Amino acid sequence: MALARWLGLAALLGSTATAAAAPFTYVDFIALPTPQRASYVAGAYDQFVTIYAPPAPEGSGFQAFVQHIAGCVSGRGIDAVAMQTGLMAFAITRPDLQEGPVPILLMEYLIAECGLPGG
């Protein structure tokens, strides 16, 4: 499975606005206090694993990707605070992603942290 396919999927997810607001950019995100950054990341992650995954067809590559990431996050005990801390450390290495929406950065971070399914 090509990385480009997963990144395209992440781009699609990151471009989707929630009912409440458009996704934050990294600059907006780092301006938040730590508890609010953790809440934002938790919401973005929950949206990914609970809202986008269930409509995916059983056995689809997208569903496998979501299950892989969710299993990794759960198995490693990565909570919202650790996720936002890891995301910020990752963002330092990826200035090219800092101008885009945080959900894209989050997916890139989780791929770097967990790898791709079957990889």
N, C-alpha and C positions, 0 to 999 in steps of 0.2 A: 504494500500500500504506500503510495507516494506521499511524502510530506506535504507537497503542494495541495493535494486533495484535502488534507486535514486543515491546512492553513486557510484554504478557500472556505471551508466550513466555518472556521473560526471568524473569518471576515464577515460572513453572512450573519452569524450570531451577534457579533459586535455591532453591526450596523442596525440591528433591530432595537428600536427604542421601547422602553417599558411604558406602561400607561402613565406612570408618574412623571418621568423625565427622560431626556436623552442621556446616553451614557456619558460619564465624566471623562475628560481628558486626564492624562497623567498629572499635569500641572494643577488642575482642579482637585484631583485626588490627594496629592501630597500636601495640599493646603488644609485638608481636614485634620482634626484631632485624631489620634490613634484609635479610640473606640469607634468613631464614625467611619474611618477607613476600614476597620475590621468588619463593621456592619455592611458597608458597601460591597466589599469583596464577598462576604457570606451571601448576600443577596444575588450578586452576579453568578456565583457558583451554584447556588440553589436553583436559579432560573435555568441554568445550563442543564443540570441533572434532573430536574423535576418537570420543567415546562417543555423544553425542547426535546428531551429524550423519549418520553412516552409515545408521542405520535409517530416516531420513527418505526418503520416496518420491522417486525421481529426478524432477527438475524441480519439486519442491514449493517453496513460498515459504520454508519453513524452510531447506531445503538452499541455496537462493539466498542467504539471509541469512548462513548460516554461511560459504559460499564468499566472499561479499563481505567479511565481517569478516576472515577468514583471509588473503585477498589483500591487504587493506589493511595488516594487521599485518606480513605478510611484506614487502610492497612498501616500507613505511616503515622496515623494520628495527627494529621495536619489540621489544626483548628483554624478558625477565622483569623486569629491574631498571628499565628505562624504563617498563614497564607499571605496576609498583607505584608508582613515583614519580608518573606521570601520574594514576593512580587516586587517590592521596592529595591531589594538587592539585585534582582534580575534586571530591572529597568535601567539600572546604572550601566549595565553592560550592553543595553540595546537602546541607545538614544534614537534610533530610527523608529522605534515604536512609541516613543513618549508623546508624540503629537496626536496619535490616534486614540480611539476610545479604550478605556481601561479593560473592558471585557476581552478585547483582542490581546492585550498585554497579558491578561490572566491566562488565556488559553495557551499562549506562547510559553509562559512560565510553567504551566502544568505539563505541557509536552516536554519541556526541558527537564523538569523534575521527574516525570513518570515514564517518559518515552511514549512511543506509539504502540498500539496493540500488535502483538506478534513480533515486536522489535527487540 
